[in-house]
Amino acid sequence: MRVVIADDSALLREGLARLLGEVGITVSALAADASALTAAVEAHQPDVAVVDIRMPPTFTHEGAAVAVELRERYPGLGVLLLSQAIETQFAAHLLEKHPERFGYLLKDRVIDVATLLGALATIAAGGTVLDPDVVRHLMRTRSRHDPVQSLSEREHDVLSLMAQGRSNVAIAERLVVSTKTVESHIANIFTKLGLQETPDDHRRVLAVLAALRGERSNYRAP
């Protein structure tokens, strides 16, 4: 796997590059701002771009904005957004436009090597990964009229684990239930969210997107 890393913090850039290099992932380039990231993707055509949401010059949402542009230009590019805080409206925008090969982790999570490597592998394979804290935040901020609110507590648990990119087997192991039970919960989730019959992988992404859409609908610009 080939990645580029974009973050204004030299310490984080170099630390991630060293960490990934030690486990056999090729770090093709490091970038300190959005323009350098664009140039790195053009030059190296990586499998995944690891991008800080807040980058120079304003340190608001330049990273998320350039990630959207790069996905438009390079549909096969995976994007892993990093953030110091939960900013789900931008994740919702990216996920709605390009639901495949997308991930969003809080920066505190990247020190967990297994979590970071698992996220990169899932994204490179075409999947979606959301930080558990982001998912918990979404589950707490549901509108009363949001269909996600109709899910049972266990269905919320299953949707949360789906959003983290976990397979049915992994969800079953985490919840200490059978895979058939997980499949039943997922079928109920699809029904309650009004997701029509399509390939299951696609509906899994749509279910996660339903949660993100609900969060974005509650967002009001300052």
C-alpha positions as CSV (number, residue, x, y, z in Angstrom):
1,M,0.0,0.0,0.0
2,R,1.2,3.5,-0.9
3,V,0.1,6.5,1.1
4,V,0.8,10.3,1.3
5,I,0.4,12.1,4.6
6,A,-0.7,15.7,4.9
7,D,-0.6,17.5,8.2
8,D,0.8,20.9,9.3
9,S,2.5,19.3,12.3
10,A,5.9,18.1,11.3
11,L,6.0,15.9,14.4
12,L,2.8,14.1,13.5
13,R,3.8,13.8,9.8
14,E,7.2,12.3,10.6
15,G,5.8,10.1,13.4
16,L,3.1,8.6,11.2
17,A,5.6,8.1,8.3
18,R,8.0,6.2,10.6
19,L,5.1,4.2,12.2
20,L,3.7,3.1,8.8
21,G,7.2,2.4,7.3
22,E,8.0,0.0,10.2
23,V,5.0,-2.1,9.2
24,G,5.7,-2.2,5.5
25,I,3.5,0.6,4.2
26,T,5.2,2.8,1.6
27,V,4.9,6.5,2.5
28,S,5.3,8.2,-0.9
29,A,5.3,11.8,0.3
30,L,4.7,14.2,3.2
31,A,2.8,17.5,2.8
32,A,2.4,20.4,5.1
33,D,-0.5,22.1,3.3
34,A,-3.3,21.6,0.8
35,S,-1.3,22.6,-2.3
36,A,1.6,20.3,-1.3
37,L,-0.9,17.5,-0.8
38,T,-2.4,18.0,-4.3
39,A,1.1,18.0,-5.9
40,A,2.0,14.8,-3.9
41,V,-1.1,13.0,-5.1
42,E,-0.5,14.0,-8.7
43,A,3.1,12.9,-8.6
44,H,2.7,9.6,-6.7
45,Q,-0.9,8.4,-7.3
46,P,-1.1,6.8,-3.8
47,D,-3.7,4.3,-2.6
48,V,-4.7,6.4,0.4
49,A,-4.2,10.1,1.4
50,V,-4.1,10.7,5.1
51,V,-5.3,14.3,5.5
52,D,-5.6,16.6,8.5
53,I,-9.0,18.4,8.3
54,R,-7.5,21.7,9.5
55,M,-4.6,23.0,7.5
56,P,-2.9,26.3,6.6
57,P,-3.5,29.1,5.9
58,T,-6.7,29.5,8.0
59,F,-6.6,26.2,9.9
60,T,-10.3,25.7,9.4
61,H,-11.3,23.1,6.8
62,E,-8.8,23.3,4.0
63,G,-7.9,19.6,4.4
64,A,-11.5,18.4,4.0
65,A,-12.0,20.8,1.0
66,V,-8.9,19.5,-0.9
67,A,-9.9,15.9,-0.1
68,V,-13.2,16.5,-1.9
69,E,-11.4,18.0,-4.9
70,L,-8.9,15.1,-5.0
71,R,-11.7,12.5,-4.9
72,E,-13.3,14.2,-7.8
73,R,-10.1,14.1,-9.8
74,Y,-9.0,10.6,-8.6
75,P,-12.0,8.4,-7.9
76,G,-9.8,5.5,-6.9
77,L,-8.0,7.5,-4.2
78,G,-8.8,6.5,-0.6
79,V,-9.1,9.3,1.9
80,L,-8.5,9.0,5.7
81,L,-9.4,12.3,7.4
82,L,-7.8,13.1,10.7
83,S,-9.2,15.7,13.2
84,Q,-8.5,16.9,16.7
85,A,-12.2,17.3,17.3
86,I,-15.5,15.9,16.0
87,E,-16.6,17.8,12.9
88,T,-19.2,15.5,11.4
89,Q,-20.7,17.9,8.8
90,F,-17.6,17.7,6.7
91,A,-17.4,13.9,7.0
92,A,-21.1,13.8,6.0
93,H,-20.4,15.8,2.9
94,L,-17.5,13.6,1.8
95,L,-19.3,10.4,2.6
96,E,-22.4,11.4,0.7
97,K,-20.4,12.3,-2.4
98,H,-17.9,9.5,-2.2
99,P,-19.0,6.8,0.3
100,E,-16.4,4.2,-0.8
101,R,-12.8,4.3,0.3
102,F,-13.4,6.9,3.1
103,G,-12.4,7.1,6.7
104,Y,-12.5,9.6,9.6
105,L,-10.5,9.1,12.8
106,L,-9.7,11.4,15.7
107,K,-6.0,12.1,16.0
108,D,-5.8,10.4,19.4
109,R,-6.8,7.2,17.7
110,V,-3.8,7.1,15.3
111,I,-1.4,6.2,18.1
112,D,-3.2,2.8,18.2
113,V,-1.3,1.0,15.4
114,A,-3.9,-1.8,15.0
115,T,-6.7,0.8,14.6
116,L,-4.7,2.9,12.1
117,L,-3.6,-0.1,10.0
118,G,-7.1,-1.6,10.1
119,A,-8.6,1.7,8.9
120,L,-6.1,2.0,6.0
121,A,-6.7,-1.6,4.9
122,T,-10.5,-1.1,5.0
123,I,-10.3,2.1,3.0
124,A,-7.8,0.7,0.4
125,A,-10.2,-2.2,-0.1
126,G,-13.1,0.1,-0.8
127,G,-14.7,0.3,2.6
128,T,-15.7,3.0,5.1
129,V,-14.4,3.6,8.6
130,L,-15.6,6.1,11.2
131,D,-14.0,6.8,14.6
132,P,-16.0,5.2,17.5
133,D,-16.2,8.6,19.3
134,V,-17.7,10.1,16.1
135,V,-20.3,7.4,16.0
136,R,-21.2,7.7,19.7
137,H,-21.6,11.5,19.1
138,L,-24.0,10.8,16.2
139,M,-26.0,8.4,18.2
140,R,-26.5,11.0,21.0
141,T,-27.6,13.8,18.7
142,R,-30.5,12.3,16.9
143,S,-33.6,14.3,16.0
144,R,-36.9,12.9,17.4
145,H,-38.1,12.5,13.8
146,D,-34.9,10.9,12.5
147,P,-35.5,7.2,11.5
148,V,-32.2,6.3,13.3
149,Q,-34.1,7.2,16.5
150,S,-36.4,4.2,15.9
151,L,-33.5,1.7,16.3
152,S,-33.3,-0.4,19.4
153,E,-30.3,-0.1,21.7
154,R,-28.8,-3.3,20.3
155,E,-29.4,-2.0,16.7
156,H,-27.6,1.2,17.6
157,D,-24.7,-0.9,18.8
158,V,-24.6,-2.9,15.6
159,L,-24.9,0.3,13.4
160,S,-22.1,1.9,15.5
161,L,-19.8,-1.1,14.8
162,M,-20.8,-1.1,11.1
163,A,-19.7,2.5,11.0
164,Q,-16.3,1.5,12.4
165,G,-15.9,-0.8,9.4
166,R,-16.4,-4.1,11.2
167,S,-17.6,-7.2,9.4
168,N,-20.5,-9.3,10.6
169,V,-18.2,-11.8,12.2
170,A,-16.3,-9.1,14.0
171,I,-19.6,-7.5,15.2
172,A,-20.7,-10.9,16.5
173,E,-17.5,-11.4,18.4
174,R,-17.7,-7.9,19.9
175,L,-21.3,-8.3,21.0
176,V,-20.9,-12.0,22.0
177,V,-23.8,-13.1,19.8
178,S,-24.1,-15.3,16.7
179,T,-23.5,-14.0,13.2
180,K,-27.2,-14.9,12.4
181,T,-28.3,-12.6,15.2
182,V,-26.1,-9.8,13.7
183,E,-27.6,-10.5,10.3
184,S,-31.1,-10.2,11.8
185,H,-30.2,-6.9,13.5
186,I,-28.8,-5.5,10.2
187,A,-31.9,-6.5,8.3
188,N,-34.0,-4.7,10.9
189,I,-31.8,-1.6,10.5
190,F,-32.1,-1.6,6.8
191,T,-35.9,-1.9,7.1
192,K,-36.3,0.9,9.7
193,L,-34.1,3.2,7.7
194,G,-36.0,2.5,4.5
195,L,-33.1,1.1,2.6
196,Q,-34.2,-0.9,-0.4
197,E,-32.7,-4.2,-1.5
198,T,-29.3,-3.6,-2.9
199,P,-25.9,-5.3,-2.4
200,D,-25.4,-5.4,1.4
201,D,-22.0,-3.6,1.3
202,H,-23.8,-0.6,-0.4
203,R,-26.6,-0.6,2.1
204,R,-24.1,-0.7,5.0
205,V,-22.6,2.5,3.7
206,L,-26.1,4.0,3.3
207,A,-27.0,3.1,6.9
208,V,-24.0,4.9,8.2
209,L,-24.8,7.8,5.8
210,A,-28.3,8.0,7.3
211,A,-26.7,8.7,10.7
212,L,-24.4,11.3,9.3
213,R,-27.2,13.0,7.4
214,G,-29.1,13.3,10.7
215,E,-26.2,15.0,12.4
216,R,-25.7,17.4,9.5
217,S,-29.4,18.4,9.5
218,N,-29.0,19.4,13.1
219,Y,-26.0,21.5,12.4
220,R,-26.3,25.3,12.2
221,A,-23.6,27.6,11.0
222,P,-22.3,29.9,13.6
